[in-house]
Amino acid sequence: MKRLTITTLMAFLAGLLAAGAALGEQQQRDEAQLQISANQLSSDQILELQRSLQKQGVDPGPVDGKMGPLTKQAIQVFQQQEGLAATGNLNEQTLDALDLEVQEFLGISPAFGEEQMQQREAAQLRISAQQLNSAQVRELQQSLQKQGVDPGHIDGKMGPLTKQAIQVFQQQEGLAATGEINERTLEALDIEVQEFMGMSPAFE
């Protein structure tokens, strides 16, 4: 009986040690993530956060775009529910768990830098109008039309109305309104990038 008790105790201690190690790793992962200070958040971001907490059944207090004590407490409660480190601070895991798209959420506030957003867009593949063939331009025009933006005649020609329509669409989507085509613009238009590129030998 004594031997059985010692064995059980040893197994229990081993389990505790393993759980402690896993918790330590989890905390390290949480710390390694992007931490978002409440001071960096705009009222639009806080509103979005408060609405998302409400959807998850956690009361953030008044949905007023202000990071008050009730909203901070709601973040902690939600983090506890999700098994995250209950710091009350925002990080990527918390935003993911709230079904908030991290890049989109951060892009709401100038604190995260329009400059950074522009740098990310500049790093993307840019597609010159001269590289596009008529089949690609036609697909682009049809997609713009589906999104409620008038590109002029669907004629496969990159005329001034089509260029203007691209700019209008980019503005609507919160992208850099350059009138040029890049990956983010194609994705926003529900155009599959690789398939679109494959339509022209210029991209081979």
C-alpha positions in Angstrom: 0.0 0.0 0.0 2.8 2.4 0.9 4.7 1.7 -2.3 1.5 2.4 -4.3 1.0 5.7 -2.5 4.6 6.8 -3.2 4.2 5.8 -6.9 1.0 7.8 -7.1 2.6 10.8 -5.5 5.6 10.6 -7.8 3.3 10.5 -10.8 1.3 13.5 -9.5 4.5 15.5 -8.9 5.7 14.6 -12.4 2.4 15.8 -13.8 2.7 19.1 -11.9 6.3 19.6 -13.2 5.1 19.0 -16.8 2.2 21.3 -16.4 4.5 24.0 -15.0 6.9 23.6 -17.9 4.1 23.9 -20.4 2.8 27.0 -18.6 6.2 28.5 -18.7 6.5 27.9 -22.4 3.1 29.4 -23.0 4.0 32.5 -21.0 7.3 32.8 -23.0 5.3 32.6 -26.3 2.8 35.2 -25.0 5.7 37.6 -24.1 7.3 37.1 -27.5 4.2 38.4 -29.3 3.4 41.9 -30.3 2.2 43.7 -27.2 -0.3 46.5 -27.8 -0.5 49.3 -25.2 -3.9 50.9 -24.4 -2.3 54.3 -25.1 -1.7 53.3 -28.7 -5.3 52.5 -29.4 -7.7 54.9 -31.2 -11.3 55.2 -30.1 -12.3 53.2 -33.3 -10.1 50.3 -32.2 -11.4 50.3 -28.7 -15.0 50.3 -30.1 -14.2 47.3 -32.3 -12.6 45.6 -29.3 -15.6 46.3 -27.1 -18.0 45.0 -29.7 -15.9 41.8 -30.1 -15.9 41.2 -26.4 -19.7 41.6 -26.3 -20.0 39.1 -29.1 -18.0 36.6 -27.0 -20.4 37.1 -24.1 -18.1 39.3 -22.0 -19.4 42.6 -20.8 -16.9 45.5 -21.6 -19.1 48.1 -19.9 -20.3 51.0 -22.1 -19.4 50.6 -25.8 -18.0 54.1 -26.0 -14.5 53.8 -27.5 -12.8 54.4 -24.2 -10.4 52.0 -22.5 -12.0 52.2 -19.0 -11.6 49.8 -16.1 -14.6 47.7 -17.1 -13.1 47.1 -20.6 -9.7 46.2 -19.2 -11.4 43.8 -16.7 -13.4 42.3 -19.6 -10.1 41.7 -21.6 -8.7 39.8 -18.5 -11.9 37.8 -18.1 -11.9 36.8 -21.8 -8.2 35.9 -21.6 -8.9 33.6 -18.6 -11.7 32.0 -20.5 -9.5 31.3 -23.4 -6.6 30.0 -21.3 -4.3 32.9 -22.2 -2.1 34.9 -19.8 -4.7 37.1 -18.1 -2.7 40.4 -18.3 -5.5 42.6 -19.4 -3.1 43.8 -22.2 -3.8 43.1 -25.9 -1.5 40.8 -28.0 -1.9 38.8 -31.2 -3.3 35.7 -29.5 -6.0 37.8 -27.7 -7.0 39.5 -31.0 -7.1 36.1 -32.8 -9.3 34.6 -30.1 -11.6 37.7 -30.5 -11.8 37.0 -34.2 -10.1 40.3 -34.9 -7.8 40.3 -38.0 -4.5 41.6 -36.5 -3.2 43.6 -39.5 -6.6 45.1 -40.2 -7.1 46.0 -36.5 -3.6 47.6 -36.2 -4.2 49.5 -39.5 -7.2 51.4 -37.9 -4.9 53.5 -35.8 -2.2 56.0 -37.0 -0.2 55.0 -33.9 0.8 51.8 -35.8 2.0 54.0 -38.6 0.7 54.8 -42.0 4.4 54.7 -42.9 4.6 51.0 -41.8 1.5 50.2 -43.9 3.0 52.0 -46.9 6.3 50.1 -46.4 4.5 46.8 -46.4 2.6 47.8 -49.6 5.8 49.0 -51.3 7.4 45.6 -50.5 4.7 43.9 -52.5 4.7 42.9 -56.1 3.7 45.9 -58.2 2.1 45.3 -61.6 2.6 47.9 -64.3 -0.4 48.6 -66.6 2.0 47.9 -69.6 2.5 44.4 -68.4 -1.2 43.5 -68.5 -2.8 41.9 -71.6 -6.4 42.5 -72.6 -7.7 39.3 -70.8 -6.2 40.5 -67.5 -7.6 44.1 -67.9 -11.0 42.6 -68.7 -10.9 40.4 -65.6 -9.9 43.5 -63.6 -12.8 45.6 -65.1 -15.3 42.8 -64.4 -14.1 42.5 -60.8 -14.3 46.3 -60.2 -17.9 46.2 -61.6 -18.8 43.4 -59.2 -17.5 45.5 -56.3 -19.8 48.4 -57.4 -17.1 50.6 -59.0 -17.6 51.7 -62.6 -14.5 51.0 -64.8 -16.1 52.3 -68.0 -16.5 49.9 -70.9 -15.5 46.2 -70.3 -13.1 46.4 -73.3 -9.8 45.0 -72.0 -8.2 48.4 -72.3 -6.5 50.2 -69.4 -8.1 53.6 -70.1 -8.4 56.6 -67.7 -11.8 55.4 -66.4 -10.4 52.0 -65.4 -7.4 53.6 -63.7 -9.7 56.0 -61.8 -11.9 53.0 -60.8 -8.8 51.2 -59.4 -8.0 54.3 -57.3 -11.6 54.7 -56.1 -11.7 51.0 -55.1 -8.3 51.3 -53.3 -9.6 54.3 -51.3 -12.8 52.3 -50.4 -10.7 49.4 -49.1 -8.3 51.6 -47.1 -5.3 50.8 -49.4 -2.8 53.3 -50.8 -4.8 54.9 -53.7 -2.0 54.7 -56.3 -4.2 53.5 -59.2 -1.6 50.7 -59.6 -2.2 47.1 -59.2 -0.5 45.1 -56.4 -1.2 41.9 -54.5 -3.4 43.5 -51.9 -5.6 45.2 -54.5 -6.0 41.9 -56.4 -6.9 40.1 -53.2 -9.4 42.8 -52.2 -11.0 42.3 -55.7 -11.3 38.5 -55.0 -8.8 37.8 -57.9 -6.5 34.9 -57.3 -3.0 36.4 -57.7 -1.1 33.4 -59.2 -3.9 32.7 -61.6 -4.1 36.3 -62.7 -0.3 36.5 -63.2 -0.4 33.3 -65.2 -2.7 34.9 -67.8 0.2 36.9 -69.2 3.7 35.7 -70.5 5.1 39.0 -69.2 5.0 37.4 -65.7 6.6 34.1 -66.6 
